Amino acid sequence: MLKKYEDYKETQISYLGSLPSHWNILPLRSILFERKEKNIGKKNNEILSVMANRGVILYSEKGNVGNKASDNIERYNVVYEDDIVLNCMNVIIGSVGRSPYNGVLSPVYYVLVNRNTQTYNTRYYDYVFKLKPLQSELKKYGKGILAHRMRISMDSLKSLNLPCPPIEEQNQVVKYLDWKLSKINKLIRAKKKQIALLNEQKQVIINNAVTKGLDSHAKLKESGISGLGSIPSTWSVKPLKYWAKSNLQSLNSSTEADFEFDYLDISSVGFGYVKQEPVHYRFDEAPSRARRVVKYGDTIISTVRTYLRSMCFIDHDIEHCIVSTGFSVLSPIEGTVLPEILSYALSSDYFVNEVIKNSIGVSYPAINDKKLLSLKVALPSSIEEQLELYNEIKTKTTLLDKGILSIKQQVSRLEEYRTRLISDVVTGKVDVR
C-alpha cells in the first residue's frame, strides 16, 4: 500500500487540488517551449498522428480515420523524438503525447520541447497530460470556434499551471508508472484476448446457424451465392436492399452547436464488438465525419478498408451514438426481418467475403452504398422461422455472452484503476519514492 507524503499544500488549481508541500507549480512556458520548425525541403517524410488514448503513432497505423494527410508536407511541423505534441483542437479529449519518433505533423499540432532535461523529465509531463481533470481544465482555454472545433491558442497554453516535483521524483514517478502500468496493460490485453476468443466461438455458432439453419435434415436448394452453397428450401435469397435501408438519418450543418453525443469512429469498432469507448463531443467540437445517426437494432458496417471487418450490432449500450460517415448504417425493414437475425447474417463469412471482394482500391479498398445494398443475403422467409433461429442462437450463446460481459466488467475496473493511479501518482497524492 502506497503512503501519502507527510505534508501537503492547497494549490487552488481545480485539476491538481493539494500537492506535496515541497513541489513547485510552474506555468507551461517555464517547462516547455514551442518548436516552429517547418518541413521545408521535406527534411522528413514520416507523417505522424496523435490519437486519444494511444498517443503519437505513425500515420500509416491510423487506418482510414481522421482527415487525409496533406500532400503538401512542407508546411508540416517537424517533430523529434521526446517532443510533446498536442492537437490544439482535440487536446481536450486526450490528443496529446510524447513522440517516440522523428517525423512531421499537421500544422494543427503544437510541438513542445523540454527547456532543460536536467530539471524536467518529458515523460513525466507526458503522464501529466494524460490526466482527465487536466483535459477538462483545458476547456477553459478555448478561444473560439474554428472548423466546428474549439481551438486553444499557444499563448493561452503557456500560462497553464503544471506540477513540478524535484527531478529525482519526476524520474521515480516515471519509473514507477512504467512498471505498474506495464502490468496493468498486460492484464488488460490478456482479458481482451479472452473476449476475442469467446467472440470467435460465438461467431462460429452464429455462422453455422445463418448458413445452414436449424434442421440438418431439411430440404435444401442452391443459394446462388458464392461461398454459401445450399440453404434450406424455405429461405429467401434477395439483395440486401430488400431486407434493410441504409443511412436513414444524419446530422447536418444546422445541428445546434451545443448538441452533445457519443461518437464511434471506425478504429473504435472490431468485428462484432466495440473495441474502445465512444468519445463524447459537442457538435461544434466534433470531427466533420461524425454524422451518421444510429438507433437500437441497426447494424453498422465499415465501407472503407473493408478487410478490417469493422462492424457491429447497435444494442442498448450504444443506441444513441453518432458514427462515422465511413460506416453504412443498415436499418432492418420492419415486418421483413428481425434486427438481430439481419445482423447475424451480415456477419456471416459469405457476406463479409462478398463485401471485401466487391471493394475497390488497393491501400483503402472501399465499397459504395449502392453496391453494398445489391449484395445478396439468404434468410428465412418468415418472421416466425427467423424467431426460431434467433432463439436457438441465443440458447447456444448465452453462456458465452455472460463470460464476455464478466470479462468486460473486469477490463472496465482495470481501466478505471489505471486512470486513478496515474492521477494519484502524478499529482503526489501518494508517495512512490
N, C-alpha and C positions, 0 to 999 in steps of 0.2 A: 504494500500500500504506500503510495507516494504521500509525503508530508507537505504541508504548506511552508512557506517562508516564515520567518519569525516576525517580521514587521512589514506592514503594507501602508500605502498612502492612497487616498482617493484622487482620481485624475480629473473628474468632471467631464470625461470623454465617454460618451454613451457606449461605444463598442468595446472599450477597454475596461471600464469600471475601475477597480483597485489594481495597483501594481506593486511589486516588491519595492520597498522604500528606497533602495539603492539603485533602482533602474531609472534611466532618464527617458524623457519624451522629447523627440525632435521632429521638426517638420520634414516632410519627404525631401525637400530640396537640400537639406543638410546631409542626407544619406545617399541619395541618388541624383544623377543629373541626366538630362535628355541628350542622347546622341541623335544628330540630324543628318547623318551621312547618307547620301543618296547613292543608288546603284549605277552611277554614271559609267558608261563603258562596259556595263554588265560584268562587274567585278565578280559577282556570284550569281549562278543560275538556279540555285537550290531554293525553291519557293517554300516558305513555311506557313503555318497557320496556327491559330490558337483556339482550342475548343474547351468549353466549360467542362470541368471535372477531368479533363485529360491533359490540359496544359499545352505546351508547344509541341507540335507534331509536324512531320513532313506533309506538304500539301497533297502529295500522292497517296497518303494514307487516309485522307479525309473522306474519300468517296465522293459521290455526286451530291454533296450537300453544301449549302452556302453559295456565295456568289462565285462565278467562274474567275479563275486567276487571270489578270490582265496580261495581254501580250506585251504591253509596254512596261517591262520590269525595270527600266532605267529610273523611273520615278519612285520605285520602291525604296523602303528604308533598309539599310544594311544592318544585320544582326550578327553578333558574335557570341560564341559560347559563354555562358554565365550572365548574359544580359537578361534583364527582366523586361518582358514585352506585355503590353497592356492595350486592349481594344478600347478606344475612347468611347465607343457606343455600347459595348457589351460587357464591360468590366463589372457592372452591377449584377451580372449573372455568372460571374466567375471566369470570364475570358481574359485570363492573365496568368503568367507563369514564367519561370526561368527557362531560358533556351539551352538545351543540350547540344545545339547545332550552330554552325555558321551558316547563314543564309540571308534571305531577303523577305520582307513582309510588306503588305499593302500600306499605303500612307495613313490608313485609318488607325494603325498601331503606333503607340509611343514606344520608343526603345530607351530603357532606363539603365544607366551604368553605375556601378558601385564607385563612390568617390574615394574610398580608402579601404582596401581589403585587409589592412591591419586592424581596422576598427569595426568594420561591418562585414558580416557574412551574408552574401547574396542569397544563399539557400535558406537562411533564417527568414529573410524578408519574403522569399517565395512562400514559405509557410504562413507568414503574416497575411499575405494577400489571399490565402485560402479561407480566411475567417469569414463565415457567413455574416456576422454582425458588421464587419468592415464593408462587405459588399453592399449591405443595406445603407450604411453610413454614406457611401459614395453617391447615393441618390440625391443627397443634399447639394452635390457639386454640379449637378446638371444645369447647363446654361441655355437651354433652348432645344428646339426640335430641328433635326436635320435628317432628311430621308426617313422620316417617321420613327426616328430613334433619338434617345437622349444622348447628346454629346457632352462629355466632360472635358473642359479645357485643361491644357497642361498648366496654365497659370493657376487654376483652381487647385489642381492636384499638388502643386508644390507646397501648399500650406497644410496638406493633410498630416495630422499628427500621428506618429508611429512610435511604438515602444522601442527602447534602445537599451538592452541589457549590456553589461560588460562583454567584450568579445569572447572571453572564455565561456561565458554562459550561453551566448549565441551558439557557439560551436557545440556545446553539450546538448542544447535543445535539438539541434540538427541531428547529432549522433543518436540521441535517444529516440526521436521520432522516426528516423530512418529505420532503426532496429525494430521498434514497436510496430510501425505501420507495415513493414515488410511481412511480419507475422499475421497481422490482421488481413492484409490484402491477399496473402497466400490462402488464408482460410476462406475468404470471400470467393476467390477464384475456384477453390475446390468445391464449395457449395453450389456455385453457378454451374460447374461442370456436372454435378449431380442432377441439377434441374434440367440441364440439356439432355442428359441420358434418359431421364424419366419422360421428357417430352418426345424423345425419339421412340421410346417404347409405345407411348400413346399414339404417335403418328402411324406406327405400323398397324395398330388396331384400326384406326380410322381409315387408313388407305385400303386395307382389306375389305372393310365394310362398304365403302363407297365405290368400290370397283367390282365386287363380287356379290354383294347383297347378303342376306341372312341365310337363305336356304341353299345349301350346297347341291341339292337335287333339283333345283328349279330349272325350268325350260329356258334355254339360252338363245340369244341371237347375236349376230355380229354388230359391234358398235359403229364400225367405220372410222373410229378414232385411233390414230397412230399411238401405239404403246398401251392401249387399253384392251383390245381383243373383245371377247364375248362378254355380254352383260345379260342380266335377267330379262326375259321377254316382255315383262310388264313395265320396263323402264323406257324413258323417252330420251332421245338424243337431239338436242337443239342448241342453237347458238346461245352464248351467254346472255345476249340482249333479251332473250325470251324469259330468262329467269331473274334478271336484275337490271336496274337502271344505274347510271353512273353520275357521280358529281352533281347531285341534285341541288346542293346549296353551298355557296361560298361567300366569304366576307368580301366587301368591296370598298372602294375608296371613301364612301360616305359613312362607313362604320364610325361610331363615336370613338374619339381618341382615348377615352378612359375605359373603354370596354376591356375587361380583363379575361384571360383564358389560359388554359394549359395547352402547351404545344408539343407535338411529336414530329420530329423530322425523320428522315429515312435511316440515319445512323442509330436512332433510338429503338428501332424495331427489328427483331430477329424473325426466324421462321416459326410463326405461330405464337409469339410472345413479345412483350415489351422488355427490351434489354436495359433501358435507362429511364428513370423517372421523367415525366413531362416537365418542361421548363415553363414557369409562369411568366406571362407578359401582359403589359397593356398593349393595346393595338398600335399606339403611336411609337412604341419601342420595339415592336416585333419585326422579324425578318419579313421581307416582301413576299416570300414564298409561303408564309403562314396564312393560308386562306381557306382550305377545304374544311367544311363543317361535317362532323360525323355524329351519328346517333347510335343508340343501342341496336344491335342486330346487323349493322353494316360490316362489311369486310373491306379492309384496305390492302391494296397490292401495289408495291412499287413498280412504276412503269419505266424506271431508269436503272441501269446496272442490274438488270433482272436476274442475272445469275446469282446475286446475293440472296435471293428468295426472301426479301423483306416483306412480310405480310402478316396480318393477324385479324382476329375477330374483335369487334368493338363490344366489350362487355360493360357491366355497370361501373367498373373502376375508371374507365376512360371514355365514357359515353358523351361527355360534354367537351371533349378536346377539340382543338383545331389541328389539322395535319397539313403536311407539306403538299404543294401542288405537284410534287413528284410522285404522289400516290393517286391511284384511281380509287375513289370511294364507291363501293358497289352496294347498293341497297336492294334487298330482295323484294320482288314483286309480290305483294300480299295476296294470299289465296293460291299462289302458284308454287311457292317453295318455302320451307321453313328456314329461317335465317341461319341456324346452326348447321343444317344439312348443306345449305349452299356453301357455307364457309369450309366445311369438311371437304366438299367436292373440289373447291378451288385450291385446297392444299394437297390434293392427291398428286401422286407422281406424274401421271399422264398429263394433267392440266398444267402443272408447273413447267414441265419439259416443253409443252407446246408454247407457253409464254416465252420461254428462253429461245426456242427455235425460231420464233417469229419476230424476235427483236432485231433491230437494225443498228449497226455500228460496231466498232471494234473495242475502243477504250471504254466507251459508255453506251453499250447496247441498250436501246430503248424500244418500247412498243407504244404506238399511239392508241388512244381510247377506242377509235373505230375498229381497229384490228383486234384489240383485246375482246371487244364485245362480239366479234364474229367467231371467236374460237368456240368449239362445240363442247358441251357439258352433258354428261349422262347422269340422270337422276330418276328415282321412282316417279311415276306419272302422277300418283295420287298423294294428297297430303297425309292420308291415313297410313300408307306404306312408308312415307318419309318419317312419320312419327314413330312407327315401329322400329325403323332403322336407328333413329336418334336414341330411343330408349335402350336399345341393345348396346349402342356405343357407350352411353353413359354408364350402364351397368358394368361394362368391362373396363372402364377408365376411372371409376370413382376412387379407387384406392390410389391410383397414380396421381389424380388431382389433389387428394388430401396430402400426399407426400410432397408434391410440388409446392402447395400452399404453405406447409410447415417449414420447408427449407427457405422459401421466400421471406417468411417472417423472421427467420434466423438471420438472413442476409440483411434485412432492414435494421435489425437491432445492432448488428455489427457495424453497419454504415453510420448509424446514429452515434455509436460509441466512438468511432474513428473521428467524426466531426467534433464531438465534445472533447476528446483527448487533445486534438490539435489546438483547440481554443484554450483549454486549461493550461497546456504546457507553454504555448507561445506567449500567453499573457501573464505567465508567472503565478497562476492560481495554485500550481503545485511545483515543488522544487525537484528538479531532476539532476541536481549536482551530485 
